Amino acid sequence: MPLVLTDEDRAELAGWLEGELRWLAERARIVLACAEPGSGVARVAAELGSTRMTVRKWRRRFATFADLVSTVTTFADPLATGAARERAWDPATRTWQAT
């Protein structure tokens, strides 16, 4: 089942493809590819030259945070490379706060 993205999510993810941060561009490519009809983990991994584990990880993280105020902001957290940490995005200060 493909991910469902809002127009705002698609626009922001597309902007990340042009940015200087390779890790963020990779995440954006994975999520955008997973949102295409007929996309599967193995297909996306093969098309992007990634691993199925990496595609599953970022697809799951994006889907998990879809109910938050700003999925793309959460997804762009540079610390979100390993296990989930106990912290929350504070939109007032635009920083991550320990919870």
C-alpha positions as CSV (number, residue, x, y, z in Angstrom):
1,M,0.0,0.0,0.0
2,P,1.5,3.3,-1.0
3,L,2.1,6.1,1.5
4,V,-0.4,9.0,1.3
5,L,1.3,12.4,1.1
6,T,-0.3,15.8,1.2
7,D,0.6,18.4,-1.5
8,E,2.6,20.3,1.2
9,D,4.5,17.1,2.1
10,R,5.3,16.5,-1.6
11,A,6.4,20.0,-2.2
12,E,8.8,20.0,0.8
13,L,10.2,16.6,0.0
14,A,10.8,17.7,-3.6
15,G,12.7,20.7,-2.2
16,W,14.9,18.4,-0.2
17,L,16.0,16.6,-3.4
18,E,17.7,19.8,-4.5
19,G,19.4,20.6,-1.1
20,E,23.0,20.0,0.0
21,L,22.1,17.4,2.6
22,R,22.5,14.0,1.0
23,W,21.0,12.1,3.9
24,L,17.9,14.2,3.7
25,A,17.7,13.9,-0.1
26,E,17.9,10.1,0.3
27,R,15.0,10.1,2.8
28,A,12.9,12.3,0.5
29,R,13.6,10.0,-2.5
30,I,12.5,7.0,-0.6
31,V,9.3,8.5,0.7
32,L,8.3,10.0,-2.6
33,A,9.0,6.6,-4.3
34,C,7.0,4.8,-1.6
35,A,4.0,7.1,-2.3
36,E,3.8,6.0,-6.0
37,P,1.0,3.5,-6.9
38,G,2.3,0.0,-7.1
39,S,5.5,0.7,-5.1
40,G,6.8,-2.0,-2.9
41,V,9.8,-2.1,-0.6
42,A,11.9,-4.3,-2.9
43,R,11.0,-2.3,-6.0
44,V,11.8,1.1,-4.4
45,A,15.1,-0.3,-3.0
46,A,16.1,-1.7,-6.4
47,E,15.2,1.5,-8.2
48,L,17.0,3.8,-5.8
49,G,20.0,1.5,-5.2
50,S,19.2,1.3,-1.6
51,T,18.5,-1.7,0.7
52,R,15.1,-3.0,1.6
53,M,15.9,-2.4,5.3
54,T,16.6,1.3,4.7
55,V,13.5,1.7,2.6
56,R,11.4,-0.1,5.3
57,K,12.9,2.1,8.0
58,W,12.1,5.5,6.4
59,R,8.8,4.4,5.0
60,R,7.8,3.2,8.5
61,R,9.1,6.3,10.2
62,F,7.2,8.6,7.8
63,A,4.0,6.6,8.2
64,T,4.4,6.6,12.0
65,F,4.8,10.3,12.3
66,A,2.0,11.1,9.8
67,D,-0.3,12.2,12.6
68,L,2.1,14.7,14.0
69,V,1.8,18.4,13.4
70,S,4.5,18.4,10.8
71,T,5.6,15.0,9.5
72,V,8.3,16.4,7.3
73,T,9.8,18.4,10.2
74,T,10.0,15.3,12.3
75,F,11.4,13.3,9.4
76,A,14.1,15.9,8.8
77,D,15.6,15.6,12.3
78,P,19.3,14.9,11.7
79,L,19.4,12.8,14.9
80,A,16.8,10.4,13.6
81,T,19.3,7.9,12.2
82,G,19.1,5.2,14.8
83,A,16.7,4.1,17.4
84,A,13.9,6.5,18.3
85,R,14.7,8.9,21.1
86,E,12.4,10.5,23.6
87,R,12.1,14.1,22.4
88,A,9.5,16.3,20.8
89,W,9.6,19.2,18.3
90,D,8.8,22.6,19.9
91,P,7.4,24.8,17.1
92,A,7.7,27.9,19.2
93,T,11.5,27.6,19.5
94,R,11.9,25.4,16.4
95,T,14.1,23.1,18.4
96,W,14.0,19.5,19.7
97,Q,13.3,19.2,23.4
98,A,13.8,16.2,25.6
99,T,10.6,14.7,26.9
